[in-house]
Amino acid sequence: MSEIEVVKQLFRSCDKDGSGAISASELAKLLNLLGSFTRKEVARMLEVIDVDDDGVVRYDEFINWIFAWRQSPTDLRTSIREGTVCIVKQACTHWAHASGWDRIGQLRAGQQVTASGQPFEMTNHLMVPLTSSSMVEAKFLYIQPDQIDRRNIQPNRGDVPTGSHSDLGFIIPSDALHQHRTNDFIEASADDAAEDGSEVDSFDNPSVILRRGESVRLSVKTSGSSHSVVFHDRWKGSAPPVVCLPAKVRADVKDGLCFTEFVSGGLADLWVGLPPSMPVGEYTVHILQGTDVKDLVVPQATPANRVLILMNPWCGSAEEFVSDEPCRQEYVMLESGLIFTGSVNRKSSIGWEYGQFEPGVLAATRKMLRAIPPEDRVSPISISRAMSAFCNSQDENGVLVGNWSGDYSGGENPTHWKGSVEILSDWHKNREPVKFGQCWVFAGILTSVMRCIGIAARPVTNFVSAHDTHGNRMIDEVYDEDGNKLDETGDSIWNFHVWTEAWMARPDLERTSVATGLGGWQAIDATPQELSGGAYQCGPASLAAIKLGLSTPYDADFVIGEVNADVRRYVRTGGELKLVKTITDHVGRSIMTKALGTWQGQDIVERYKAPEGSALERASLLRSAESTAHLGSLILDLNSGGAIVVGSTATVTLKFVRFEGVNFSAERLTLSLRAFATEYTGRGRTLLASAKAELSITEAEQTGMTLSLDTDGEQFESMLRGSGFPMIIVGIARSSDGEILLVAEEATDLVVAEIELVSVEPKAAPGVKSTVTLRFTNPFKNRPLTSMRMTIKGRRLAVRRRKKLSLPDLGPGETLNFDVDVKPIRRGRDPLLTITLSSSELEGVHGKHIIPLA
């Protein structure tokens, strides 16, 4: 009995129900019975063989893979000749074909290579020469079982019906990935495997990734003069295949056509034009002689014929097209960026690693796309809407759990995260939502997923952001007579809110709207706020439509309220609700994003609304400017210029301003000031300090009253251990007769100086180890920092996974210098290093630094 028959019998012995498949746990037991597999091989095979993630493995999958991985050096020595196609079974070094050892790069797992001759011995290593005048060690290659001892290129798929069909094997040259701008996926996978020490991509991502709307050259061994290429959807077997039929001349190769161009010796180049409307997703590929594709059997997927198709912002006829190359580089290819937080008077930013080419991000994105029907994987409109739902856990067991409670036990404080890679990788591996996130984290991971798919995207931050629960583009705020804010309306105003913008055409709006030019940037939001279409999803909402005040799909009304709602402030006095002020320019005071090509911020508020008070801005809210009769106003002044530095004592001043020409009988005013710690959403208020004074009108105008805030005080302790440090200051002025009743409110936050970059020695360069020296000073005058922990991240600096360090306690006012070793992996854009420092007394101190490469 042959070895393959023995393995089949063992396999059938584990197939208790005779279904033709065994469970993953039974497969592991079977492999251990065979006795020649390492634990790493078992883990790899469990992930790779079960391509459908259904927990079972079929006979044919098992037989094909087990013998491919177990080929002996003798098999390789006797079977590889000129023209033999091999598969790289794990990431390995790519050597120049010369007498010495000259490393020229790395081959990726699953990559196809073609031998240019028989293997040869070189310093006790069996080497295989390749057609690119290079070589690789034979131990890193395998030939599929049905190719052994065959010189010609054989089919890389399962059998096809006999008759007119002839399914041909093919090779996709490595330069196709550069042409399609997807080689970064492979390089990131190799970097990840090299640092991990496994030399294996544990996420089972396809090794061939292409973009729709682009042509690709396939190398084929054939005698035919005309061919068709058929793409079968791996995720939805019943979906109609995508068929590329023969063109008459190569110049005609474009959407859905292909052309055969003979080279020599029965080898041909097959040029295939991938349609720009092709659904993104995974496909198995057939190459057939002729055009008869009816009744074609879907082939079994292998590393050789498994292709992932992504969107293409370089394709002029695709809805995701971006015309400007600097914009494509910034919003599709750039792997890190800035997300703005803080308050409108003191904006700050954090560094964020999108990591859209990383294996874990790609695997998570594939998992999301797989759940979408093929017809909804055609347009960036439907894809972006679905992704906004997948990125939160409210629906379909999505990626991230939102938490604004202040209690983050059982998960991570949202300020902990500085990138998307760990979140998306953990979600894919553990198959459960990651805990916890808030709006900037949702925006970061949604931006990563969009860029991974090939849709230009960026996070934007709206400062003073309204949450209009009634859909009337109006926020109602209610206070009591002492300045306490009452939760009576359900409306709220956030210090800031972050969402994502994605670039796309909007043919659906052009067909139905009275306006034109509604394509371009669209707002999409993964933060679960309100149901839309039965799910927690938001967008895409056209920025052009938002500026015009148009109620267009999807969720434009909600975003209009976020950026431009009017605010009505009421005071509940004596059981009655009194409108004291209507503010038309409070919401959406600044909308920030990273500026194109720099590490600075850019205010893009003019993209969302016309100038405040203009006829167009008022018309966008479907109302004219409202006015309320007032005798004066209040001025809130923070001596810190809009933010309060941790460790300092700040003073808040409240003054009354009498309107010119206004007369009133009141002679005295009661002024009240209250400071609240709050969530950045405006909720969860905790009183920090308060003061009240009864003053003459003249005193209220000239000196007003003050409130002192000592951030070293005990009342600030719990606030400084939370998620950011937002505050609101509320001032109230009222006369005893009720003639004067005014309210003022200002949002601010506590700020901590960022971790400082001191030096990088020697200057950073690929493959060179450098030491980065950082510095931090305890901002407290009377309080030490204890149990200090630092987290460092830099995915292209060989700090790809979070590096956690414990630091010594730091006394009041003391400064600590600490070193971090980095080693840039490859050339390209200057990498980003992010640092987070936490202690028992102070959470979420950040640092972000671009490390220039020599």
Phi, psi and omega in degrees: 000133181288163181298321182294326177291323177300315180296320179297320180294318177299320180298314181295330179293336177271345181274080189297325184262003178067025184277350182089010180211154177233160181285165180296321180293322177293326178296318179299318178297319181296317180297322178292328175296322180293329165082006183236026181240137175282167179297325180294320178294320179299313181298318180297316182292322178301320181284319187282318184294317183280071187292338181269001181053035181258004175082005178230157181232133182270162179307307188294323177300314185294311183299315183299315185281321185295321182280334175296319182283342186254013178299139182270163175304329179295317177305313184291319183296321185271340187259335183276126176223184176300127179093352179291132179266128179239160177247135175281119186270346171202153183305136184206170182283140177255117186255150171289143181278090183209180182287334179256180180261108181234106183287126181243000179157202183222139175265142184266154176299134180088352181290143175269136175228154181242127180287143177258002179178188181282154177299153180219157179275137176215109182045054176068017175242136176275115185249148178246120177286142181246162185293345181267027181056044179219183181208164180212151178293136184298330184295344179267003184245158166217155173249135179299147189309321184282002179257346184299134180066021174240129184278327184281156174292129183250164178302142179259019184228179176289175182295153174240161182301147175288160180123227186281345182281139174221101185275119188255144174285159183206164175233137171258110183301152183296335181292346177297326181292325175292317179300321182270002177058043178239005181295338178297330176297318182288318180296320178295321178296318179294319177299315182297315181293320181295317180290325181289336182083001184269337185057023181222135173281107186283359184263358178055043175282148176300148179270348177246115182234122184235166177246138179294160180075011181236152175271156178219143180261127175249140175263127188229141171264112188204159172247356182277161181254349183219135185222158172237151178239128183240128178251119178258130180292116182289332186274336181222090186300333181277356180291143177301137179290157173266121186245128174253117185262162185296141171260159182284322179224159183297327181298340181274357182293112176203214188311106172077018178235158179216160183217136180262128181231112184286143179256289176187158173056036180081000176270142181222151169263127178250113181268124186239129176262108181285127183298140180288347178257013179294132177300135175290151181148187181264142182225152161258146192242132171252141164243124186237147171281132179087199185234007182275101183245007180288151179059026181284133178280134178292127183283158172288138181285138173226168176303335184281326186245011181264119187232136174255128179253126179246173177285165190223093179289357174271352185267117185296338182261005179264150181295337182270008185299134173240123190281338188258123182296317176302325177291321177297319179294323182285314193258356175241316190263334183292130188264359178213166182189197181240143171235128186269140178221191176101221179225166185297331180272347179211079181284143175226173180218153174242148174281141182227129175267109178286318176057038187295344179263357183290148183304318182293324178291317179297317180297317179294321179295319176300319180298319178293313181299324183299331182279356183260135177301150182305323182294337178267001176260013181270315188256139174297341179295305182289325180294312183295324178295316179295320180295326178296331176280319182296331186283351172244160189271002184293331183232139171057032176055048186290192196289310197231138177268125176279143181210116178242019186277339188090347177255110185247024177297140183087003180197199181256143168301133182306331179291348180293324189284139175229015179185170186266339192298311182297319181297307184292323179295316180295320178299318181292316184288316187271346177059036175208156183299149179269142180245132001227169177216164170228188197304319183292331178287316176302317180294322180297314182287327178293321176298319178299315182295318179298313180295323178299318180291332182110019178254125179300133185208155177205148174277144176230149183239122178263114179272132190064075188254126184272143171244097185268101184282344184260353177070022181255011180058035181217135177250125178253123179243137183236135179235158168267180187291344180265358179098006175283132181276133184254136180270081184248342190250340186086343176284156176207160175235123181269143173307318176205158172216136183248132171227188183243143169252140177232144185260129179194161170283156177233068179299333179295323179282325180297331181281332190245345185262154176285342181265161175240172178070036183266004174280190182097218183292136179231138178275128173229147188218124180267349178295124184284102181248303182226151175291140175219117183063030178083005180219162176276084181218157180211129177092181005283132178249124184293128177296323178297321178290322179299316181296328179274353181077025184274136179273072184259158171293143359242128173067026178299323180302316182296318181289325175303316177297321181298322187259346190212014180296146169281158181240127173249126180252130181240152170239129176272115183224127180058033179083355180252155179254119183245124175286120183251341181195142170242125184245126183256354184234024184272320186275145176065049185281341177199138177232112191249145171211167177293133179288147182299123173078003179224173176254034175251168178267158177225131177271120183245027184301330182292344176284339184260334182202155176288168180306139182305133177086350180288162181299321181292319180296318178293320181295329180293339177261002177062035176200160176271170180294131179265151177226150177234133182294122179231154177264347180182192179216172179245145175242123173258125182234125175258123184293350180274000180079026174112349177215158183243126183278130178302133181096350182259172171248120182253154178239130176251132180244137177239125180231153176261138177241118179277130177290139183297135177081005182261133178246144176208160185272339184298138179252338183227153178232144169260118178256137178231138175233135177223138177245131183236136163281141186211163166289158180294349176278358181088358181254176178068045187283135175234126182292127178260317182199154179209158177205154180216143180213140174256121188229157170290161179303319181296315178298319180297328180280317190275313183248331182062209178226161182232157175228126181264135181236106178264105185286354171276355184284162184297328184295344180266353188301309182294326179298320185283355176256011184261200182265088185079175187229056181281152178219159167231143176247127180241130175240141180228139172233132178210146174262157185296332181272000179078004181294324180246126177211109185229150178227139172226144178219141177220136176267141176214184175205159174278138181238147176239136177303137181291160175294128189268140172271122182266310184197161171229112184227132344292176182302135186296138177207152180305129178080359182253130178279127179233157177250122177262123178259127183240160183218140176217141179243131176298119184283348184277144178271334187234010187225127175281161172257123184241162181050050184284137180227139179235136177242130185238141180215138175191096193291336177254017178242021184061027171235058189285323176259155183303125174258119183254130180234143173264140183239156178291159176300150184237119182291167180305127177074359183282156180246139180239127170259137178216152186250146175229127177273132178230158178211094181308138187275316183207165180288166181139213181292149178299130186281160181254132173249126178242143182226137173233132180238132179226156176210177179295336184259341189211124181254153164066042171277131190244161169209145178215130184215131171280128180261105182295139178262143179290000000 
